[in-house]
Amino acid sequence: MTTKPESHTLDAPGATLAYDVRGELRDADEGRPALLLIGSPMDAVGFTTLASYLTDRVVVTYDPRGTGRSVRTDDEGAEGELTPDRHAEDLRQLIEALGVGAVDVFASSGGAVNGLALVARHPGLVRTLVAHEPPAVRTVPDHEQAWAAVQGIHRTYQSQGMGPAMAKFIALTMQKGPLPDGYADAPGPDPADFGLPTEDDGSRDDALLGQNLLGCCGYRPDFDALAAAPTRIVIAVGKESEGELASRAGVAIAERLGTAPEVFPSHHGGFLGGEYGQHGEPEPFATKLREVLTPSPSGA
């Protein structure tokens, strides 16, 4: 099966979505459905290496609205906030446009939150969802501190710009264990320590900080809908991510679903092979994903 992507566009309400197909859609069937790889706000580029190890499947990637090639045309433009439910409707439209029936989905980070929203709203479209470290921080035991920290990052972005806000965001993602009381009120790290700009350029159109941060991290999964869905839901966490906020959220969601999380190689970006200058363990990550997507004969 060829791994060279064929690019397409899809008109959606308020956006034009760009997506890529590796392989022939006619080759997808119930035994080996098409595999959709999604992130947020990460675009399709981030899955380039992972897709190269999954040549036995038809693989579909896309750029979420407001990122990469998927241009927003709504009245709010690039500064309007987006919700997982909005992304879920984009994913519904994309899956329906593929015309191959239910798909498997590997969803990373914000994409995992959007994947949970998709299954809650349109469960018949997804056979198996592997949700890798969904940062829905209001599910963790220290949710008050976590949500306050996220809101503080957004306020910093609005008042000071990308550098100071991203420095706070990076520090939050690196924090191990429960957040102490007052965490959100502590001064943030120096942006220069992370190679970030210290001056505010006035823009407020960052895909993470401006468009997706509050909607993604503040999302409350519909556990009743997820429990009732025919979709097989697998929550995944990184071996090296234990104690980090996105991993802890994944563990909390798995507990609410009555399952145990699957431990994948590496860290939050364990599938990356140099994209965005980050490296994980993409080959063993792909092996683990292929294993998880193949249920045992007992259906467990």
C-alpha positions as CSV (number, residue, x, y, z in Angstrom):
1,M,0.0,0.0,0.0
2,T,1.3,3.4,-0.9
3,T,2.2,5.8,1.9
4,K,2.3,9.0,-0.3
5,P,-0.6,11.2,1.0
6,E,-3.3,12.4,-1.4
7,S,-4.6,15.8,-0.2
8,H,-8.2,16.9,-0.3
9,T,-10.3,19.8,1.0
10,L,-13.8,19.7,2.5
11,D,-16.1,22.7,3.0
12,A,-17.5,22.8,6.5
13,P,-19.6,25.5,8.3
14,G,-17.2,28.4,8.9
15,A,-14.1,26.6,7.6
16,T,-12.4,24.8,4.8
17,L,-10.8,21.6,6.1
18,A,-7.8,20.0,4.6
19,Y,-7.1,16.3,4.9
20,D,-4.8,13.6,3.5
21,V,-5.4,10.0,2.6
22,R,-2.6,7.4,2.5
23,G,-3.7,4.3,0.6
24,E,-6.9,3.5,-1.3
25,L,-10.1,4.1,0.6
26,R,-11.7,1.2,-1.3
27,D,-9.2,-1.1,0.5
28,A,-10.8,-0.3,3.9
29,D,-13.2,-2.8,5.3
30,E,-14.7,-4.1,8.5
31,G,-11.6,-6.2,9.2
32,R,-9.2,-3.4,8.7
33,P,-11.1,-0.1,8.7
34,A,-9.5,3.2,7.8
35,L,-7.4,4.7,10.6
36,L,-7.9,8.4,11.4
37,L,-5.0,10.1,13.2
38,I,-6.0,13.4,14.9
39,G,-4.4,16.0,17.1
40,S,-5.4,19.5,18.3
41,P,-4.1,22.0,17.7
42,M,-1.4,19.9,16.1
43,D,-2.0,19.5,12.3
44,A,-1.4,16.5,10.0
45,V,2.4,17.2,9.8
46,G,2.8,15.8,13.3
47,F,1.7,12.3,12.2
48,T,4.1,12.0,9.3
49,T,6.5,9.6,11.0
50,L,3.7,7.6,12.8
51,A,1.9,7.1,9.5
52,S,5.0,5.8,7.8
53,Y,4.9,2.8,10.2
54,L,1.2,2.0,9.6
55,T,1.4,1.1,5.9
56,D,-0.9,-1.9,6.4
57,R,-3.9,0.5,6.9
58,V,-5.6,3.2,5.0
59,V,-4.5,6.2,7.1
60,V,-6.2,9.6,7.1
61,T,-4.9,12.8,8.7
62,Y,-6.3,16.3,8.8
63,D,-5.6,19.8,9.9
64,P,-8.1,20.9,12.5
65,R,-9.9,24.2,11.7
66,G,-7.7,27.2,12.4
67,T,-4.5,25.3,12.0
68,G,-2.2,24.4,9.0
69,R,-4.2,24.4,5.8
70,S,-7.6,24.4,7.4
71,V,-8.7,28.1,7.2
72,R,-11.5,29.5,9.3
73,T,-14.1,31.6,7.4
74,D,-16.4,32.3,10.4
75,D,-17.1,35.8,11.6
76,E,-14.8,35.4,14.7
77,G,-11.8,34.5,12.5
78,A,-8.6,33.2,14.0
79,E,-9.2,34.8,17.4
80,G,-12.5,33.1,18.2
81,E,-12.5,30.2,20.7
82,L,-13.3,26.7,19.5
83,T,-14.9,23.8,21.4
84,P,-14.4,20.1,21.3
85,D,-18.0,19.8,20.1
86,R,-17.2,22.1,17.1
87,H,-14.2,19.9,16.3
88,A,-16.4,16.8,16.7
89,E,-18.8,18.1,14.0
90,D,-15.8,18.7,11.7
91,L,-14.7,15.1,12.3
92,R,-18.2,13.8,11.7
93,Q,-18.3,15.6,8.4
94,L,-14.8,14.3,7.5
95,I,-15.6,10.7,8.3
96,E,-18.9,10.8,6.4
97,A,-17.0,12.3,3.4
98,L,-14.6,9.4,3.4
99,G,-17.6,7.1,2.6
100,V,-16.0,4.0,4.2
101,G,-18.3,3.6,7.2
102,A,-17.0,3.5,10.8
103,V,-13.3,4.2,11.2
104,D,-10.7,3.6,13.9
105,V,-9.3,6.7,15.5
106,F,-6.0,7.4,17.2
107,A,-6.3,10.8,18.9
108,S,-3.5,12.7,20.7
109,S,-3.8,15.4,23.4
110,G,-6.4,17.9,22.4
111,G,-7.4,15.5,19.6
112,A,-8.1,12.9,22.2
113,V,-10.6,15.3,23.9
114,N,-12.2,16.0,20.5
115,G,-12.3,12.2,19.9
116,L,-14.2,11.7,23.1
117,A,-16.7,14.5,22.0
118,L,-17.0,12.8,18.6
119,V,-17.9,9.4,20.2
120,A,-20.4,11.0,22.6
121,R,-22.1,12.8,19.8
122,H,-21.8,10.3,16.9
123,P,-20.8,6.9,18.3
124,G,-21.7,4.9,15.2
125,L,-18.9,6.6,13.2
126,V,-16.0,5.2,15.3
127,R,-15.2,1.5,15.8
128,T,-12.3,2.0,18.2
129,L,-11.0,5.2,19.8
130,V,-7.6,5.3,21.2
131,A,-7.5,8.5,23.2
132,H,-3.8,9.3,24.2
133,E,-3.5,11.7,27.1
134,P,-6.6,13.8,26.8
135,P,-5.9,17.0,28.8
136,A,-9.4,17.4,30.2
137,V,-8.1,18.8,33.4
138,R,-11.5,19.2,35.2
139,T,-11.5,15.4,35.6
140,V,-8.4,15.2,37.9
141,P,-8.8,15.1,41.7
142,D,-7.1,18.6,41.9
143,H,-9.4,19.9,39.2
144,E,-9.9,23.3,40.9
145,Q,-6.2,24.1,40.9
146,A,-5.7,22.7,37.4
147,W,-8.6,24.6,35.9
148,A,-7.5,27.8,37.7
149,A,-4.0,27.3,36.2
150,V,-5.4,26.9,32.7
151,Q,-7.5,30.0,33.1
152,G,-4.5,31.9,34.4
153,I,-2.6,30.9,31.3
154,H,-5.3,32.3,29.1
155,R,-5.5,35.5,31.0
156,T,-1.7,35.9,30.7
157,Y,-2.0,35.4,26.9
158,Q,-4.7,38.0,26.6
159,S,-2.8,40.5,28.7
160,Q,0.9,39.8,27.9
161,G,1.0,37.8,24.7
162,M,2.3,34.4,23.6
163,G,5.8,34.3,25.3
164,P,4.7,34.6,29.0
165,A,1.6,32.5,28.4
166,M,3.4,29.7,26.6
167,A,6.1,29.6,29.3
168,K,3.4,29.1,31.9
169,F,1.8,26.4,29.7
170,I,5.1,24.5,29.3
171,A,5.7,24.6,33.1
172,L,2.2,23.3,33.8
173,T,2.6,20.4,31.4
174,M,5.9,19.5,33.0
175,Q,4.6,19.6,36.6
176,K,4.5,16.2,38.2
177,G,1.8,15.2,40.7
178,P,-1.1,17.2,42.1
179,L,-0.9,21.0,41.8
180,P,-0.5,22.7,45.2
181,D,-2.9,25.3,46.4
182,G,-2.1,28.7,44.9
183,Y,-0.3,27.3,41.9
184,A,-2.2,29.5,39.5
185,D,-1.2,32.6,41.4
186,A,2.5,32.0,41.3
187,P,4.7,34.0,38.9
188,G,5.4,32.2,35.6
189,P,8.9,31.3,34.4
190,D,10.9,33.6,32.2
191,P,9.9,33.0,28.6
192,A,13.5,33.4,27.6
193,D,14.4,30.3,29.5
194,F,12.3,28.4,26.9
195,G,13.6,30.3,23.9
196,L,10.3,32.2,23.7
197,P,9.8,35.9,22.9
198,T,9.6,38.2,25.8
199,E,7.9,41.1,23.9
200,D,4.2,41.2,23.1
201,D,3.7,41.5,19.3
202,G,0.0,42.2,19.8
203,S,-1.3,39.1,18.0
204,R,-3.9,36.9,19.7
205,D,-4.5,34.3,17.1
206,D,-2.4,31.4,18.5
207,A,-4.1,28.1,17.7
208,L,-3.4,26.7,21.2
209,L,-3.5,29.7,23.5
210,G,-6.1,31.7,21.7
211,Q,-8.4,29.2,20.0
212,N,-8.4,25.9,21.8
213,L,-7.0,26.1,25.3
214,L,-10.1,26.8,27.3
215,G,-12.5,24.7,25.3
216,C,-10.1,21.7,25.3
217,C,-8.9,21.7,28.9
218,G,-12.3,22.7,30.3
219,Y,-14.2,20.0,28.5
220,R,-16.3,17.7,30.7
221,P,-16.7,14.3,29.0
222,D,-20.3,13.0,28.7
223,F,-19.6,9.7,30.5
224,D,-23.1,8.5,30.2
225,A,-23.0,8.8,26.4
226,L,-19.6,7.3,26.3
227,A,-20.7,4.3,28.4
228,A,-23.7,3.8,26.1
229,A,-21.7,4.0,22.9
230,P,-20.9,0.9,20.9
231,T,-17.4,2.3,20.3
232,R,-14.5,0.5,22.0
233,I,-12.8,3.3,23.9
234,V,-9.1,2.8,25.0
235,I,-7.5,5.5,27.1
236,A,-3.7,5.6,26.6
237,V,-0.9,7.3,28.6
238,G,2.8,7.6,28.0
239,K,5.3,5.5,30.0
240,E,7.4,8.6,30.7
241,S,4.4,10.8,31.4
242,E,3.3,9.4,34.7
243,G,2.3,12.2,37.1
244,E,2.0,14.9,34.4
245,L,-1.4,16.6,34.1
246,A,-2.5,15.2,30.7
247,S,-1.6,11.7,31.8
248,R,-3.4,12.1,35.1
249,A,-6.5,13.3,33.2
250,G,-6.2,10.2,31.1
251,V,-6.1,8.0,34.2
252,A,-9.1,9.8,35.7
253,I,-11.1,9.4,32.5
254,A,-10.3,5.7,32.3
255,E,-11.4,5.2,35.9
256,R,-14.7,6.9,35.2
257,L,-15.1,4.5,32.2
258,G,-14.3,1.5,34.3
259,T,-11.2,0.6,32.4
260,A,-7.4,0.7,32.9
261,P,-5.3,2.9,30.7
262,E,-3.0,1.3,28.1
263,V,0.6,2.4,28.6
264,F,2.4,3.4,25.4
265,P,6.1,3.9,24.9
266,S,7.7,7.3,25.5
267,H,5.9,10.5,26.5
268,H,3.1,12.9,25.5
269,G,4.5,13.1,22.0
270,G,5.8,9.6,21.9
271,F,4.8,9.1,18.2
272,L,6.9,12.1,17.0
273,G,10.0,11.4,14.9
274,G,11.5,14.8,14.7
275,E,8.4,16.8,13.8
276,Y,8.5,20.2,15.5
277,G,12.0,19.3,16.7
278,Q,10.6,16.7,19.1
279,H,11.5,13.0,19.3
280,G,9.7,10.1,20.9
281,E,9.8,6.4,20.0
282,P,7.6,6.3,16.9
283,E,8.3,2.7,15.8
284,P,7.5,1.0,19.1
285,F,4.7,3.4,19.5
286,A,3.2,2.3,16.2
287,T,3.7,-1.3,17.2
288,K,1.7,-0.7,20.4
289,L,-1.0,1.1,18.6
290,R,-1.4,-1.7,16.1
291,E,-1.6,-4.1,19.0
292,V,-4.3,-2.1,20.8
293,L,-6.3,-1.7,17.6
294,T,-6.5,-5.5,17.3
295,P,-8.9,-6.7,20.0
296,S,-8.3,-10.1,21.5
297,P,-10.6,-13.0,20.3
298,S,-12.5,-12.7,23.6
299,G,-13.4,-9.1,22.8
300,A,-11.6,-7.9,25.9
